[in-house]
Amino acid sequence: MRLIPIDQAIDAFVAEDIYDLSGRILIKKKSKLTSTFSDRMKSIGYASVYIQDQFSDTEVSPLIPTDLRNETLNKIRQLHGHIRTPQGKNADVNRLVDEIIKLGLDMAYELNAKRSATIDYIDIKSRLTYTYEHCISTAVLAYLLAKSLNHAPQEMSQIFTGALFHDIGMASVDETVFMKNGKLNLEEFVKIKEHPQLGHGIIKDLPQFSAYTKVIVLQHHEKLDGTGYPNKLSTKEIHPYAKLVAICDIYDAMTSDRPYSNAVEPSKALEYLESASNSQLDAVSTLHFLRILVPYPVGTVLELSNQNLAVVTANDPTSPLRPQVRIVNQKQKTLSSTAIQLSEDPTLNIQSVFYEML
Protein backbone atom coordinates (compact mmCIF):
# COMPACT_ATOMS: atom_id res chain seq x y z
CA MET A 1 0.00 0.00 0.00
CA ARG A 2 1.11 3.56 -0.61
CA LEU A 3 -0.19 6.99 0.24
CA ILE A 4 -1.06 9.29 -2.67
CA PRO A 5 -3.19 12.44 -3.16
CA ILE A 6 -6.88 11.71 -3.70
CA ASP A 7 -6.90 13.46 -7.09
CA GLN A 8 -4.27 10.96 -8.31
CA ALA A 9 -6.17 7.93 -6.97
CA ILE A 10 -9.34 7.88 -9.09
CA ASP A 11 -10.21 4.26 -10.05
CA ALA A 12 -7.57 2.89 -7.66
CA PHE A 13 -8.47 0.35 -4.96
CA VAL A 14 -8.31 1.75 -1.43
CA ALA A 15 -6.04 -0.22 0.90
CA GLU A 16 -7.98 0.33 4.12
CA ASP A 17 -11.43 1.34 5.32
CA ILE A 18 -12.11 5.09 5.04
CA TYR A 19 -14.22 6.65 7.79
CA ASP A 20 -16.39 9.75 7.81
CA LEU A 21 -16.12 12.36 10.58
CA SER A 22 -18.64 10.45 12.72
CA GLY A 23 -16.53 7.29 12.69
CA ARG A 24 -18.77 5.42 10.22
CA ILE A 25 -17.24 3.58 7.25
CA LEU A 26 -17.43 5.77 4.16
CA ILE A 27 -15.53 3.49 1.76
CA LYS A 28 -14.74 -0.14 2.43
CA LYS A 29 -11.26 -1.58 1.99
CA LYS A 30 -10.59 -2.90 -1.55
CA SER A 31 -13.35 -0.70 -3.02
CA LYS A 32 -12.63 1.31 -6.14
CA LEU A 33 -12.24 5.03 -5.49
CA THR A 34 -14.77 6.53 -7.88
CA SER A 35 -14.95 10.25 -8.58
CA THR A 36 -18.09 10.39 -6.39
CA PHE A 37 -16.27 8.83 -3.43
CA SER A 38 -13.29 11.08 -4.10
CA ASP A 39 -15.50 14.19 -3.96
CA ARG A 40 -17.07 12.99 -0.70
CA MET A 41 -13.65 12.45 0.86
CA LYS A 42 -12.47 15.89 -0.17
CA SER A 43 -15.68 17.49 1.10
CA ILE A 44 -14.90 16.28 4.63
CA GLY A 45 -11.29 17.38 4.55
CA TYR A 46 -9.28 14.40 3.29
CA ALA A 47 -6.43 15.07 0.88
CA SER A 48 -4.69 11.67 0.68
CA VAL A 49 -5.60 7.99 0.60
CA TYR A 50 -3.78 4.66 0.85
CA ILE A 51 -4.11 2.59 -2.32
CA GLN A 52 -3.05 -0.90 -3.33
CA ASP A 53 -1.82 -1.99 -6.75
CA GLN A 54 0.45 -4.65 -8.24
CA PHE A 55 3.51 -2.64 -7.22
CA SER A 56 2.52 -1.92 -3.63
CA ASP A 57 0.42 -4.79 -2.33
CA THR A 58 2.09 -4.98 1.11
CA GLU A 59 -0.30 -4.19 3.97
CA VAL A 60 0.84 -1.89 6.76
CA SER A 61 -1.23 -1.82 9.95
CA PRO A 62 -2.15 1.38 11.81
CA LEU A 63 -0.21 1.88 15.03
CA ILE A 64 -3.41 1.63 17.09
CA PRO A 65 -6.78 0.04 16.20
CA THR A 66 -8.97 2.35 14.13
CA ASP A 67 -12.03 1.99 16.37
CA LEU A 68 -9.98 2.97 19.44
CA ARG A 69 -8.52 5.93 17.59
CA ASN A 70 -11.97 7.09 16.42
CA GLU A 71 -13.45 6.82 19.91
CA THR A 72 -10.58 8.85 21.37
CA LEU A 73 -10.90 11.42 18.58
CA ASN A 74 -14.60 11.93 19.33
CA LYS A 75 -13.94 12.33 23.06
CA ILE A 76 -11.21 14.93 22.43
CA ARG A 77 -13.53 16.79 20.07
CA GLN A 78 -16.27 16.79 22.74
CA LEU A 79 -13.80 18.01 25.37
CA HIS A 80 -12.71 20.92 23.19
CA GLY A 81 -16.36 21.73 22.51
CA HIS A 82 -17.21 21.92 26.22
CA ILE A 83 -14.17 24.11 26.92
CA ARG A 84 -15.01 26.37 23.98
CA THR A 85 -18.68 26.80 24.98
CA PRO A 86 -19.31 29.55 27.59
CA GLN A 87 -21.93 27.40 29.34
CA GLY A 88 -19.63 24.37 29.40
CA LYS A 89 -19.76 22.59 32.75
CA ASN A 90 -16.72 21.62 34.82
CA ALA A 91 -18.32 18.24 35.53
CA ASP A 92 -18.46 17.46 31.80
CA VAL A 93 -14.85 18.57 31.33
CA ASN A 94 -13.69 16.37 34.21
CA ARG A 95 -15.72 13.39 32.94
CA LEU A 96 -14.26 13.68 29.43
CA VAL A 97 -10.72 14.10 30.76
CA ASP A 98 -11.15 10.88 32.75
CA GLU A 99 -12.53 9.05 29.71
CA ILE A 100 -9.70 10.24 27.46
CA ILE A 101 -7.06 9.23 30.02
CA LYS A 102 -8.64 5.76 30.21
CA LEU A 103 -8.64 5.46 26.40
CA GLY A 104 -5.02 6.60 26.51
CA LEU A 105 -4.18 3.64 28.74
CA ASP A 106 -5.79 1.33 26.15
CA MET A 107 -3.72 2.92 23.39
CA ALA A 108 -0.53 2.61 25.44
CA TYR A 109 -1.29 -1.09 25.94
CA GLU A 110 -1.61 -1.54 22.16
CA LEU A 111 1.64 0.31 21.53
CA ASN A 112 3.49 -1.67 24.17
CA ALA A 113 2.49 -4.87 22.39
CA LYS A 114 3.90 -3.59 19.09
CA ARG A 115 6.84 -5.82 18.18
CA SER A 116 8.53 -3.67 15.58
CA ALA A 117 10.76 -0.87 16.83
CA THR A 118 10.09 1.21 13.71
CA ILE A 119 7.19 3.38 12.56
CA ASP A 120 6.17 2.92 8.94
CA TYR A 121 2.63 4.28 8.91
CA ILE A 122 1.20 7.80 8.63
CA ASP A 123 -2.38 8.28 9.82
CA ILE A 124 -4.68 9.86 7.26
CA LYS A 125 -6.21 12.94 8.83
CA SER A 126 -9.08 15.15 7.77
CA ARG A 127 -8.22 18.83 7.64
CA LEU A 128 -11.50 19.42 9.53
CA THR A 129 -10.49 17.25 12.51
CA TYR A 130 -6.71 17.74 12.36
CA THR A 131 -6.57 19.60 15.68
CA TYR A 132 -7.94 16.57 17.54
CA GLU A 133 -6.25 13.82 15.52
CA HIS A 134 -2.89 15.55 15.89
CA CYS A 135 -3.12 15.09 19.68
CA ILE A 136 -3.48 11.33 19.25
CA SER A 137 -0.73 10.98 16.65
CA THR A 138 1.71 13.06 18.67
CA ALA A 139 1.00 10.95 21.78
CA VAL A 140 1.56 7.72 19.84
CA LEU A 141 4.87 8.95 18.45
CA ALA A 142 5.96 10.28 21.85
CA TYR A 143 5.21 6.94 23.53
CA LEU A 144 7.21 4.99 20.96
CA LEU A 145 10.09 7.46 21.15
CA ALA A 146 10.11 7.24 24.96
CA LYS A 147 10.11 3.45 24.63
CA SER A 148 13.12 3.54 22.29
CA LEU A 149 14.92 5.76 24.80
CA ASN A 150 14.30 3.11 27.49
CA HIS A 151 12.16 5.28 29.74
CA ALA A 152 10.50 3.49 32.64
CA PRO A 153 6.81 2.51 32.16
CA GLN A 154 5.61 5.22 34.54
CA GLU A 155 7.63 7.84 32.65
CA MET A 156 6.24 6.62 29.32
CA SER A 157 2.74 6.95 30.73
CA GLN A 158 3.40 10.55 31.86
CA ILE A 159 4.84 11.45 28.47
CA PHE A 160 1.93 9.84 26.62
CA THR A 161 -0.69 11.70 28.70
CA GLY A 162 1.13 15.01 28.33
CA ALA A 163 1.34 14.57 24.56
CA LEU A 164 -2.32 13.50 24.34
CA PHE A 165 -3.38 16.80 25.95
CA HIS A 166 -0.53 18.98 24.68
CA ASP A 167 -2.78 21.07 22.42
CA ILE A 168 -5.77 21.38 24.76
CA GLY A 169 -5.17 25.14 24.70
CA MET A 170 -6.39 25.18 21.09
CA ALA A 171 -9.89 24.85 22.55
CA SER A 172 -9.52 28.46 23.74
CA VAL A 173 -8.34 29.77 20.36
CA ASP A 174 -10.91 31.16 17.93
CA GLU A 175 -11.85 28.36 15.51
CA THR A 176 -11.77 30.75 12.56
CA VAL A 177 -8.01 31.07 13.12
CA PHE A 178 -6.88 27.42 13.27
CA MET A 179 -9.49 26.34 10.69
CA LYS A 180 -8.48 29.03 8.21
CA ASN A 181 -8.12 27.69 4.68
CA GLY A 182 -4.88 29.37 3.73
CA LYS A 183 -1.68 30.74 5.20
CA LEU A 184 -1.96 32.42 8.60
CA ASN A 185 -1.09 36.10 8.83
CA LEU A 186 1.09 37.47 11.63
CA GLU A 187 -1.84 38.41 13.90
CA GLU A 188 -3.38 34.95 13.52
CA PHE A 189 -0.07 33.22 14.18
CA VAL A 190 0.35 35.27 17.37
CA LYS A 191 -3.07 33.99 18.54
CA ILE A 192 -2.07 30.40 17.78
CA LYS A 193 1.10 30.87 19.82
CA GLU A 194 -1.00 31.58 22.91
CA HIS A 195 -2.27 27.98 23.12
CA PRO A 196 0.45 26.55 25.44
CA GLN A 197 -0.36 29.11 28.14
CA LEU A 198 -4.09 28.76 27.54
CA GLY A 199 -3.80 24.99 27.81
CA HIS A 200 -1.82 25.21 31.03
CA GLY A 201 -4.50 27.50 32.42
CA ILE A 202 -7.18 24.92 31.60
CA ILE A 203 -5.50 21.95 33.29
CA LYS A 204 -3.38 23.51 36.06
CA ASP A 205 -6.02 22.88 38.73
CA LEU A 206 -7.32 19.54 37.46
CA PRO A 207 -6.28 16.73 39.84
CA GLN A 208 -6.06 14.14 37.04
CA PHE A 209 -2.91 15.76 35.68
CA SER A 210 0.56 15.44 37.17
CA ALA A 211 3.15 18.20 37.13
CA TYR A 212 4.83 16.37 34.22
CA THR A 213 1.69 16.57 32.07
CA LYS A 214 1.30 20.26 32.88
CA VAL A 215 4.89 21.10 31.96
CA ILE A 216 4.55 19.30 28.61
CA VAL A 217 1.43 21.34 27.81
CA LEU A 218 3.21 24.58 28.73
CA GLN A 219 6.65 23.93 27.19
CA HIS A 220 6.15 21.81 24.03
CA HIS A 221 6.92 24.79 21.76
CA GLU A 222 10.05 25.94 23.58
CA LYS A 223 13.39 25.61 21.71
CA LEU A 224 16.88 24.97 23.09
CA ASP A 225 18.22 28.22 21.62
CA GLY A 226 15.55 30.34 23.32
CA THR A 227 13.58 31.11 20.14
CA GLY A 228 10.49 29.11 21.17
CA TYR A 229 7.34 30.18 22.96
CA PRO A 230 5.61 31.12 25.20
CA ASN A 231 8.50 31.92 27.58
CA LYS A 232 11.60 31.75 25.35
CA LEU A 233 13.21 29.19 27.63
CA SER A 234 16.62 27.75 26.80
CA THR A 235 18.22 24.31 27.11
CA LYS A 236 18.34 23.62 30.86
CA GLU A 237 15.06 25.42 31.57
CA ILE A 238 13.00 23.10 29.36
CA HIS A 239 11.82 19.82 30.88
CA PRO A 240 13.18 16.70 29.11
CA TYR A 241 9.64 15.38 28.53
CA ALA A 242 8.66 18.61 26.77
CA LYS A 243 11.78 18.36 24.59
CA LEU A 244 10.76 14.83 23.57
CA VAL A 245 7.15 15.75 22.77
CA ALA A 246 8.31 18.78 20.76
CA ILE A 247 10.02 16.50 18.23
CA CYS A 248 6.91 14.38 17.73
CA ASP A 249 4.67 17.45 17.57
CA ILE A 250 6.76 18.98 14.77
CA TYR A 251 7.01 15.75 12.77
CA ASP A 252 3.28 14.99 12.86
CA ALA A 253 2.37 18.59 12.02
CA MET A 254 4.73 18.66 9.04
CA THR A 255 3.52 15.31 7.63
CA SER A 256 -0.20 16.13 8.02
CA ASP A 257 -2.55 18.06 5.75
CA ARG A 258 -3.72 20.98 7.89
CA PRO A 259 -6.37 23.60 7.09
CA TYR A 260 -3.65 26.19 6.40
CA SER A 261 -0.85 24.04 4.94
CA ASN A 262 -0.16 20.84 2.98
CA ALA A 263 1.78 17.84 4.23
CA VAL A 264 5.43 17.33 3.33
CA GLU A 265 7.07 13.97 2.67
CA PRO A 266 8.28 12.10 5.80
CA SER A 267 11.85 12.23 4.49
CA LYS A 268 11.69 16.04 4.25
CA ALA A 269 10.30 16.30 7.77
CA LEU A 270 13.08 14.06 9.10
CA GLU A 271 15.69 16.14 7.29
CA TYR A 272 14.27 19.24 8.99
CA LEU A 273 14.41 17.59 12.42
CA GLU A 274 17.99 16.52 11.82
CA SER A 275 18.99 20.07 10.85
CA ALA A 276 17.26 21.46 13.97
CA SER A 277 18.83 18.99 16.38
CA ASN A 278 21.29 20.51 18.84
CA SER A 279 20.39 24.10 17.99
CA GLN A 280 16.64 23.87 18.69
CA LEU A 281 15.78 20.23 19.46
CA ASP A 282 17.32 17.72 21.82
CA ALA A 283 20.02 15.90 19.84
CA VAL A 284 19.79 12.49 21.55
CA SER A 285 16.00 12.26 21.30
CA THR A 286 16.07 13.46 17.70
CA LEU A 287 18.65 10.83 16.77
CA HIS A 288 16.45 8.09 18.25
CA PHE A 289 13.42 9.50 16.42
CA LEU A 290 15.31 9.38 13.12
CA ARG A 291 16.11 5.73 13.82
CA ILE A 292 12.54 4.60 14.49
CA LEU A 293 10.81 6.50 11.68
CA VAL A 294 10.74 4.86 8.24
CA PRO A 295 10.86 7.69 5.67
CA TYR A 296 10.06 5.40 2.73
CA PRO A 297 7.71 2.58 3.81
CA VAL A 298 7.63 -0.66 1.81
CA GLY A 299 5.43 -0.09 -1.25
CA THR A 300 6.47 3.56 -1.74
CA VAL A 301 7.21 4.41 -5.38
CA LEU A 302 10.33 6.52 -5.89
CA GLU A 303 11.77 8.46 -8.78
CA LEU A 304 15.52 7.84 -8.95
CA SER A 305 18.32 10.03 -10.26
CA ASN A 306 18.55 7.86 -13.43
CA GLN A 307 14.87 8.72 -14.19
CA ASN A 308 13.70 5.19 -13.39
CA LEU A 309 10.81 4.51 -11.06
CA ALA A 310 11.39 2.01 -8.29
CA VAL A 311 9.33 0.40 -5.53
CA VAL A 312 10.69 0.13 -1.98
CA THR A 313 10.85 -3.57 -1.09
CA ALA A 314 12.79 -3.43 2.21
CA ASN A 315 14.32 -0.93 4.61
CA ASP A 316 17.77 -0.86 6.18
CA PRO A 317 17.61 0.42 9.79
CA THR A 318 21.22 1.54 9.56
CA SER A 319 20.53 3.61 6.43
CA PRO A 320 16.83 4.61 6.46
CA LEU A 321 17.18 7.15 3.65
CA ARG A 322 18.69 4.50 1.33
CA PRO A 323 16.18 1.59 1.14
CA GLN A 324 16.20 -1.55 -1.00
CA VAL A 325 14.23 -1.09 -4.25
CA ARG A 326 13.20 -2.88 -7.43
CA ILE A 327 12.93 -1.04 -10.74
CA VAL A 328 9.49 -0.64 -12.36
CA ASN A 329 9.08 -1.68 -16.00
CA GLN A 330 6.34 0.79 -16.91
CA LYS A 331 5.55 -0.75 -20.28
CA GLN A 332 5.14 -4.29 -19.04
CA LYS A 333 3.78 -3.21 -15.64
CA THR A 334 6.23 -5.48 -13.82
CA LEU A 335 9.06 -5.20 -11.32
CA SER A 336 12.63 -6.21 -11.99
CA SER A 337 13.70 -9.48 -10.41
CA THR A 338 16.90 -7.90 -9.06
CA ALA A 339 16.80 -5.85 -5.88
CA ILE A 340 19.03 -2.78 -5.60
CA GLN A 341 20.35 -1.77 -2.18
CA LEU A 342 20.68 2.00 -2.50
CA SER A 343 22.96 2.17 0.55
CA GLU A 344 25.49 0.15 -1.47
CA ASP A 345 25.12 2.06 -4.75
CA PRO A 346 26.47 5.63 -4.48
CA THR A 347 25.61 6.32 -8.14
CA LEU A 348 21.84 6.24 -7.50
CA ASN A 349 19.94 8.83 -5.48
CA ILE A 350 16.29 9.36 -4.64
CA GLN A 351 14.89 12.40 -6.44
CA SER A 352 11.37 12.33 -5.03
CA VAL A 353 8.38 10.19 -4.07
CA PHE A 354 6.20 9.37 -7.08
CA TYR A 355 2.55 10.11 -6.25
CA GLU A 356 0.84 9.19 -9.50
CA MET A 357 -0.92 6.02 -10.65
CA LEU A 358 1.17 3.56 -12.63
C-alpha positions, 0 to 999 in steps of 0.5 A: 500500500502507498499513500497518494493524493486523492486526485491521483487515486481515481479508479484505484483500490483503497487499501484500508477502510475510510471513515467519515467524521462520525466514525462510520465507514465511508468506503470499504477496503478494496473498493474502487475510489470513484470520482463520487467517493473522491469528492465525498472524501475531499468534502470532509477534509481528506487530501490523501488515501492509501491505495493498493496496486500490483507494485505496492500490495504490502499491507501496513497496519495502523499503530493503534486500532482504528475503532480505538482511535476514532473513539478517542478522537470523538472524546477529544472533540467533545472536550474541546467543545465543552471548553469552547462553549461559555456554558460548558460545565466543569463536571463534563470537562472532568468526565471527558478528561477521565474518559480520554485518560482511560482510552489513553491507557488502552492505546498505550497497551496496544503500543506496548504490544507492538513488536517492531521498533520502527514506525512505517505508517502515517495516519490519514487525517481530515483537515476538519479534525486535524486539531484533535487527531494531531493530539493522538498521533503526537502521543503515539509517536511520543510513547514509541520514542520514549520506549526507544529511549528506554524510559520506565513505564511510569515515565512513558505513561506521563509522556503519553498523557502530556502529549495526548493533551498537549494542544488542549489550549487550542480549545480556547483559540478562535476556531476561525483562526486554526481552521483558516483555509490558507496561510496564517497572517502574523496576527493569527499566528500570534493567537495560535502561539497563545495555546500553550499558556491557555492549555496550562490555564485549563488543566493547572487545577485539574487533579487528574494531571501530574506536574509532568503533564502540565509542563509538557502542555506549557513547554512543548513549543520551547526551543533549546536556543531560546527562540520558542514560545511562550517563555523563550526558555533555553536548554536547561530550563526546558523539561526533558519530557517537553523536549521529547514531545516537541520533536513528535509534535513537529514531525506529525504537524509537518507530515499532516494536511492541515487547514492552512498548509499541505503535508510534506514527505516524511523524508523532508520532515526528518531532514528538517528535524535533523537540521534542527537537532542541537540548535533547537531540538534535543540531539539524543531524542532526535537521533532516536526518532530518526532511527525509528521513523521509516521515511520510505515505507515498503510499497512507496514508489520513488523516482531515482536520479537515473529517471527510473521509477522504483518500488521500496521492497525493504528498509535498512535500519542503519541507512533509512534514507537508502532503502532496497528497491526494485525497478518498475518496468512501466511498459510491461507493468512489472518489477525487476527481479533484481533488488538494488540496495541503495545504501550500497550504490552511491551512483543512485539517489532518490529524487522524489516520491512518485505520487501518480498512478502507474 
